[in-house]
Structures are given as structure tokens and as C-alpha cells.
Amino acid sequence: MFRILALIAVVIAAPLAAETRVPQSQSEIALGFAPLVKQAAPAVVNIYARRIVEQRQRSPFADDPFFRDFFEGFGNPRPQVQNSLGSGVILTSDGIMVSNYHVVGGAQDIRVVLNDRREFEADILLADQEADLAILQIRNSEGLPHLEIRNSDTVEVGELVLAIGNPFGVGQTVTSGIVSGLARSGTATGSSRGYYIQTDAPINPGNSGGALIDVNGRLVGINTRILTRSGGSNGIGFAIPATLVARFVEQAKAGHDRFLRPWAGMNGQPVDSDIAESLGLSTPRGIVISELHPVSPFLDAGIRPGDVIVAVDGQPVNTPDEMVYRMSVAGLGNQVAVTRVRDGEEAQVEVPLMAAPDTPPRELRITAQDAPIPGLELSNINPAVIAELGLPLSSEGVVVTDPGPAGPRAGLARGDILRAINDVAVTDAQSAARLLEGVSRWLSLEVQRGTQRRVMRFRL
């Protein structure tokens, strides 16, 4: 039985042969994945990143339910050095490479160590925390080994894959597995969400940013995280599809320092069995649209609330994250063919992909140093601000874009919408800043955070 399994593995994992063939000798069977690893491993690097962060001392009242809010933010911040360890993948011979944002984001010094022990410095070209991706440029490099990017839409469940990275800082390591799932969305840890290829190849701390390759040595994904109950590698791993990585590289080469996503300007939810029955659908599929912004390109294309979007460019979409992914890989300035269902009938509409409009102007304002809340940055709300801060689609008025040094002590945070100041309705950033700077004895703020509203009153 063992010899049969080994034979199958070698037949599939023969990337250097002109065509798939049966191994001719015991020595060929014994090679396993060795030729594939020898071909791909030089393009996977170890990354050592160093960042300096400001941290405050822990308040002695931090565990007190009453006093901790009063003493939050007190104490002088102290710079501390944080080191992170991860992996990266070289994508071009002149040193453009990809890694995870959580490995290199905010780093002041980035050191890249190749498989042959050569070391280089690297700079971040483009970074995006939401997608957890970063594109870097290795300094003073040419003729470097690199991996070919495969169209990850062609990946199928059951394909053999290898994960290459630097787990636990022990050096480059290779693990094998299969693609165990596709279109996994919303499975990220923490607050970030995404769209992933699922694999059972072990992905441990330090593997982040490493390569998930197919049996032809092509990049199919960037290893990102593992979902496990024990904290060990006995879980399922997730990789960011290589097709999205290719879009990041395109924008980095075009000179962008942040990833520009197409804007949908709408809200929706996955169709479950109850919704499918109410809409007359034979099976639960797609996303039912609940709200559209007045300037949404989908509204202009004829999409209406109650419509069900089932596919984008022929690829099925069943969650909002899948739809954002499909739009992102299509790219700004292009059009996508959206399949919608209305009254039980399917139709296809063309939707142009555009960035969220940055109009009306933001008119950023920062409160003066003698204001009750100094250094508070305010902005008018427009579609671009809604997209950047994740505000409700119907938001309007004025939003806090930076609470400054005093805002957190007053209970304000980035993304808070100011509805009224001292019972005067707030309509724009300029008048809001003027109202804040004109108070003397009392300050009353009506604030909306998410869908919740609250009133805060201060004696000055």
C-alpha cells in the first residue's frame, strides 16, 4: 500500500518533467517532492522586521470597574521595540516580493534572508491591513529566484499543495497537504475578514507570508493563519489567493502605497433557506441586497433592493466578502458581469468598477490647542470616508477621523459621528470645529458609534 501511495505522489509531483510519466526506478520513487522543493524553495525568504511603538504603563486602576475609565490614557508613553518573524515570497527577478501585513506593517527595519543565506534590506511599497498583504522591494537586488503566479480560480479541492515558510524561526521548512476548501470567507482571527483558500498543510507561527504552491511550483496562495482550538498545527490553514496578490503587485508597480478597491456602495446578506423560500429560489445561494447608496454603480446599473446577486464574472458569490474579492481581482476601471435574480428570473448586467467618490470635499478640520478637546480631527462624510472607516452606508454629517491626544479621554474614537454639539445639529466639519472651540462652561456631545447613539456631557 505504501509503494502505491508513493508512486501516485511522484507521478503528480513531477514538475520538472516535460509530461507526467510513471517513475522508472526506485530512486525516482524515493525523490518524492524533492525536485519540486528544490525548484521553489529559493524564492521563499525569511523576514525579520523591527518596529518601534509607543506604549503606556499599565494603570494601577486597570482592573477597577469604576476608576479604570477615569485613568485610561494617563501616563507618559514609552517607546518599545517590537520584533516580528515571518516569511515572504519573491515574485520578480528584480526583488518585488509579498508578505503579510501583520508581519511587516509599520516596521522601520526589514531584513530579508534568502535560502542561500544572503541577506538584504527591504522597503514596503504597498501595505493593506484589511487584506493582510504587503508588497515589498528588496534593495540592490537583481537576478533573484522567483515564483510564477497561478490563476487561483483554477485551483480545485483535493489538489496537492506544499506550504513553505519559516515556522517558529527554526529555518525554512516544507509541509504538504491538499486544498481542503475554497471560497472560505470571514474565517480570519481578530477583526479582519477576507477570502481564503483552505488547506490542511500545517501553517505555524512564522509561516505567515510564505508560499502555498501547487505541484508545478506555481504560487497559488500566501499562507496567512491557522484556525485551531489547541494553538498547535492540528487545525486548518488559510491562504490568500494568488490572483489577489497579482492585483496588489500591479498597483504597487503603478506607484500606489495603499490598495485601491472597487466600491460597491451597497449592503447585503447571504441567502439562507428561509430567505430563499420567501424569494422563490429553488436553492439558497447568492446575496440579497438590502440597501444601496444613491451614487452606487450597482444602482446605476439597475440593481435594486431585494435583488439577489448570485455570480460575478461567472463565478458564484455567496457572501459579501466573496463579492468584494471578485471585484478586487477584476480591478478598478474594468467592468464585471453581475448575474442577478429578480422575481425568480436571472439577468446579467454590466457594472463599471470605480473607487468610492471623494465628494463632497472632506474639508478636514483640527480643533485648536485651547479648545476643550484639542487636536480633534474632523471630516465631512462622503462615500470615500464611509468606505475607509466602515461607517453605515446612510451616514452623513461629520465624523471623527483622528481623536488626537485628548479625544480618547473624552470617550471619542476614530469613526464616531458627531450629531450635535451643545444641542446644535452638526452639518459640516467647519461649523463643528467652530462650535467646539466656542464653548466655555459646559460641553454636550451627541455621538453615533455604529448604530448606537449616546450623549456625553462635560463640565469645563
Sequence and secondary structure as in RCSB ss.txt:
>XXXX:A:sequence
MFRILALIAVVIAAPLAAETRVPQSQSEIALGFAPLVKQAAPAVVNIYARRIVEQRQRSPFADDPFFRDFFEGFG
NPRPQVQNSLGSGVILTSDGIMVSNYHVVGGAQDIRVVLNDRREFEADILLADQEADLAILQIRNSEGLPHLEIR
NSDTVEVGELVLAIGNPFGVGQTVTSGIVSGLARSGTATGSSRGYYIQTDAPINPGNSGGALIDVNGRLVGINTR
ILTRSGGSNGIGFAIPATLVARFVEQAKAGHDRFLRPWAGMNGQPVDSDIAESLGLSTPRGIVISELHPVSPFLD
AGIRPGDVIVAVDGQPVNTPDEMVYRMSVAGLGNQVAVTRVRDGEEAQVEVPLMAAPDTPPRELRITAQDAPIPG
LELSNINPAVIAELGLPLSSEGVVVTDPGPAGPRAGLARGDILRAINDVAVTDAQSAARLLEGVSRWLSLEVQRG
TQRRVMRFRL
>XXXX:A:secstr
 HHHHHHHHHHH  TTSSS     SHHHHHHTTHHHHHHHGGGEEEEEEEEEEEE    TTTT TTTTTTTTT S
  EEEEEEEEEEEEE STT EEEE HHHHTT SEEEEE TTS EEEEEEEEEETTTTEEEEEETT  S     B 
 GGG  TT EEEEEE GGGS  EEEEEEEEEEEEES  STT   EEEEE S   TT TT EEE TTS EEEEEEE
EE SSSSSSSEEEEEEHHHHHHHHHHHHTT SS       EEEEE  HHHHHHHT SS  SEEEEEE TT HHHH
TT  TT EEEEETTEE  SHHHHHHHHHHH TT EEEEEEEETTEEEEEEEE       S    EE  TTSSSTT
 EEEE  HHHHHHHT  TT  SEEEEE TTTTGGGT  TT EEEEETTEE  SHHHHHHHHHH  SEEEEEEEET
TEEEEEEEE 
